[in-house]
Amino acid sequence: MSKCAVCDAELQPEQKTCHVCGSNVEATASTEPTVTTTAPPPIPLPPLSASSAPAPLAATPSTGERECPACGQTFDAGYQDEFCPCGNELQPRTASAATPAPAVTAIPPLPALAAPAGTTRPPVGTVCLVVYSDTKPRQPVRYVPVAKDVLLIGRQDAIRGDFPDLDLGSLLDESLAKKVSRRHAELLRARDSQTYTLRPLPGNTGTQVGKELAAPGQDYPLTDGTPIVLGGVVWMKFEVMK
């Protein structure tokens, strides 16, 4: 059953006019309106320019240089061997690898602090040969622990091959050091009895042990506090640290 398009009254199929509002049924016949949905037009995209297009990935060209994958050593194009001296086969070196890294300014190492070696008093009980200053009041300037059976005392002379265990030339002024023989004396240690002696060597410039002028080649016993004078200018003592 149809309805009047004006007043919505129900109409009989044979009715030509609405019995309620009098409207012409044929003229106002209601038909279901067709709803047409129109999709919005697509938004146009700007054309892709050559500058904005991503560059295709390309293999990095070789520079002609080769490098060892093991040790990292590089070789230019003139190197004919296929193997590194270390034994590994060389590989082409890419341009990116051949590009030198930014130069890094090397920081020079800090100079080592020149600690006055041997000037610190050793621990209690250490047997030492103590070198004293040449002026009064005499002060210790070097402690030399006696850690070997034969301790050679003298003045170094590399040309003649003289390298004493105690180089007095490194502790004294040159004018004083020259008054000491290159091989002046030996301090000897007897392990079985733990006794010590001083033996002046032939040709020394003079050695005094205690109050006695020592003869070359003779052994003179040393006890704690024994004074020793070499060449009349170098003052030492045999001491056991307390």
C-alpha positions as CSV (number, residue, x, y, z in Angstrom):
1,M,0.0,0.0,0.0
2,S,1.3,3.4,-1.0
3,K,1.3,6.6,1.0
4,C,0.6,10.2,0.2
5,A,3.8,12.0,-0.3
6,V,2.3,15.1,1.4
7,C,0.4,14.0,4.4
8,D,1.6,10.4,4.6
9,A,-1.9,9.0,4.6
10,E,-2.3,5.5,3.4
11,L,-3.8,5.2,-0.1
12,Q,-5.6,2.5,-2.0
13,P,-4.0,1.3,-5.2
14,E,-6.8,2.7,-7.4
15,Q,-6.8,6.2,-5.8
16,K,-5.7,9.1,-8.0
17,T,-6.0,11.7,-5.3
18,C,-5.4,11.7,-1.5
19,H,-8.7,11.4,0.4
20,V,-7.2,13.4,3.3
21,C,-5.3,16.4,1.7
22,G,-6.5,16.1,-1.9
23,S,-3.1,15.9,-3.4
24,N,-2.6,14.3,-6.8
25,V,-1.2,10.9,-6.0
26,E,0.6,10.4,-9.4
27,A,2.3,13.8,-9.1
28,T,3.4,13.3,-5.6
29,A,4.0,9.6,-5.6
30,S,6.8,9.0,-3.2
31,T,9.8,7.2,-4.4
32,E,12.8,6.2,-2.4
33,P,15.4,8.8,-3.2
34,T,18.7,7.5,-4.4
35,V,21.6,8.7,-2.4
36,T,24.7,9.0,-4.4
37,T,27.9,9.1,-2.4
38,T,30.8,10.7,-4.3
39,A,34.2,9.9,-3.1
40,P,36.5,12.9,-2.7
41,P,39.0,13.2,-5.5
42,P,42.5,12.0,-4.6
43,I,45.0,14.5,-3.5
44,P,47.7,14.8,-6.2
45,L,51.2,14.2,-5.0
46,P,54.0,16.4,-6.2
47,P,56.3,14.8,-8.8
48,L,59.5,13.2,-7.4
49,S,62.4,15.3,-8.4
50,A,65.8,13.9,-9.2
51,S,67.4,15.8,-6.2
52,S,64.9,14.4,-3.7
53,A,65.0,10.8,-5.0
54,P,67.1,8.6,-2.8
55,A,70.3,7.6,-4.5
56,P,70.7,3.9,-5.2
57,L,73.2,2.1,-3.0
58,A,76.3,1.4,-4.9
59,A,79.4,-0.6,-4.0
60,T,82.3,1.6,-2.9
61,P,84.8,1.5,-5.6
62,S,88.2,0.0,-4.9
63,T,91.2,2.3,-4.7
64,G,93.7,-0.3,-5.9
65,E,95.1,-0.7,-2.5
66,R,94.9,-3.9,-0.6
67,E,95.0,-4.7,3.1
68,C,95.6,-7.7,5.3
69,P,92.5,-8.8,7.2
70,A,94.6,-10.2,10.0
71,C,97.3,-7.6,10.9
72,G,95.7,-4.6,9.1
73,Q,98.8,-3.7,7.0
74,T,98.0,-1.9,3.7
75,F,99.7,-2.3,0.4
76,D,99.6,0.0,-2.7
77,A,98.9,-1.1,-6.2
78,G,102.6,-1.7,-6.8
79,Y,102.7,-4.6,-4.4
80,Q,102.6,-7.8,-6.5
81,D,102.2,-10.5,-4.0
82,E,98.8,-11.9,-3.2
83,F,99.7,-12.6,0.4
84,C,100.8,-10.4,3.4
85,P,104.2,-11.1,4.9
86,C,102.2,-12.5,7.9
87,G,100.8,-15.2,5.7
88,N,97.2,-14.1,5.2
89,E,95.6,-13.4,1.8
90,L,95.2,-9.7,0.9
91,Q,91.8,-8.2,0.4
92,P,90.8,-5.2,-1.7
93,R,90.7,-2.0,0.3
94,T,87.6,0.1,-0.3
95,A,87.6,3.9,-0.7
96,S,85.9,4.3,2.6
97,A,88.6,2.2,4.3
98,A,91.3,4.1,2.5
99,T,90.1,7.4,3.6
100,P,92.4,8.5,6.4
101,A,91.0,9.1,9.8
102,P,91.1,12.7,11.1
103,A,94.5,13.5,12.5
104,V,94.6,13.2,16.3
105,T,97.1,15.4,18.0
106,A,99.2,13.1,20.2
107,I,99.5,14.2,23.8
108,P,103.1,13.9,24.9
109,P,103.5,11.8,27.9
110,L,104.1,13.5,31.2
111,P,107.8,13.5,32.2
112,A,108.5,10.9,34.8
113,L,109.1,12.5,38.2
114,A,112.8,12.1,38.9
115,A,112.5,10.6,42.4
116,P,115.9,10.8,44.2
117,A,116.6,7.1,44.1
118,G,118.3,5.8,47.2
119,T,117.7,8.9,49.3
120,T,115.0,7.3,51.3
121,R,116.1,5.6,54.5
122,P,115.7,1.8,54.0
123,P,113.7,-0.3,56.5
124,V,115.2,-1.3,59.9
125,G,117.7,-4.1,59.7
126,T,118.8,-3.3,56.1
127,V,122.6,-3.5,55.6
128,C,123.7,-0.4,53.7
129,L,126.7,1.5,52.5
130,V,125.7,5.1,53.1
131,V,127.3,7.9,51.1
132,Y,127.6,11.3,52.9
133,S,128.0,14.8,51.7
134,D,131.5,16.1,51.3
135,T,130.9,19.2,53.4
136,K,130.2,19.6,57.1
137,P,127.9,18.9,58.7
138,R,127.9,15.7,56.7
139,Q,124.4,14.4,55.7
140,P,123.4,11.1,54.0
141,V,123.0,11.6,50.3
142,R,122.6,8.0,49.2
143,Y,121.6,4.7,50.8
144,V,123.0,1.6,48.9
145,P,121.6,-1.7,50.3
146,V,124.2,-4.5,50.1
147,A,122.1,-7.1,48.3
148,K,124.9,-9.1,46.6
149,D,128.1,-10.9,47.6
150,V,130.4,-8.6,45.7
151,L,129.5,-4.8,45.4
152,L,131.9,-3.0,43.1
153,I,132.5,0.7,44.1
154,G,134.0,3.1,41.6
155,R,133.4,5.5,38.7
156,Q,131.7,4.6,35.5
157,D,133.7,4.7,32.2
158,A,131.7,3.3,29.4
159,I,134.6,3.6,26.9
160,R,136.8,1.4,29.1
161,G,133.9,-0.9,30.0
162,D,133.9,0.0,33.7
163,F,130.3,-0.2,35.2
164,P,130.5,-0.3,39.0
165,D,127.5,-1.3,41.1
166,L,127.9,2.0,43.0
167,D,128.8,4.7,40.5
168,L,130.1,7.6,42.6
169,G,130.4,9.7,39.4
170,S,126.6,10.0,39.3
171,L,126.5,11.3,42.9
172,L,129.5,13.7,43.1
173,D,130.7,16.8,41.2
174,E,133.0,15.9,38.3
175,S,136.0,17.4,40.1
176,L,135.4,15.2,43.1
177,A,134.5,12.1,41.1
178,K,137.8,12.1,39.3
179,K,139.6,11.6,42.6
180,V,138.0,8.1,42.8
181,S,139.3,5.2,40.8
182,R,137.1,3.6,38.2
183,R,137.5,0.3,40.0
184,H,138.2,1.5,43.5
185,A,137.1,-1.2,46.0
186,E,134.9,-4.1,46.6
187,L,132.5,-4.7,49.5
188,L,132.4,-8.4,50.1
189,R,129.6,-10.4,51.9
190,A,130.2,-13.9,53.4
191,R,126.9,-15.6,53.4
192,D,127.7,-18.3,55.9
193,S,128.8,-15.9,58.6
194,Q,127.0,-12.8,57.4
195,T,130.1,-10.8,57.8
196,Y,131.3,-8.0,55.6
197,T,134.7,-6.7,54.5
198,L,136.1,-4.0,52.3
199,R,138.9,-4.9,49.8
200,P,140.6,-1.9,48.1
201,L,141.6,-2.8,44.5
202,P,145.1,-2.3,43.0
203,G,145.6,1.2,41.5
204,N,143.0,2.9,43.7
205,T,143.6,6.6,44.7
206,G,143.6,5.8,48.4
207,T,141.2,4.1,50.8
208,Q,140.8,4.7,54.6
209,V,138.8,2.1,56.7
210,G,138.2,3.5,60.2
211,K,141.4,5.2,61.1
212,E,143.6,2.9,59.1
213,L,145.0,3.5,55.6
214,A,144.0,0.3,53.7
215,A,146.4,-1.5,51.5
216,P,145.3,-2.8,48.1
217,G,144.2,-6.4,48.0
218,Q,143.7,-6.7,51.7
219,D,140.3,-7.4,53.4
220,Y,139.2,-5.1,56.2
221,P,136.3,-6.1,58.4
222,L,133.3,-3.8,58.6
223,T,131.0,-3.4,61.5
224,D,128.0,-1.1,62.0
225,G,129.2,2.5,61.9
226,T,132.6,1.8,60.3
227,P,133.7,5.0,58.4
228,I,135.2,4.7,54.9
229,V,137.0,7.4,52.9
230,L,137.8,7.0,49.2
231,G,140.3,9.2,47.5
232,G,140.3,11.5,50.4
233,V,137.0,13.1,49.3
234,V,134.2,10.5,49.4
235,W,132.9,9.9,52.9
236,M,130.9,6.7,53.5
237,K,129.8,4.5,56.4
238,F,128.9,0.9,56.7
239,E,125.6,0.9,58.6
240,V,122.8,-1.4,59.7
241,M,119.5,0.6,59.6
242,K,117.9,1.1,63.0
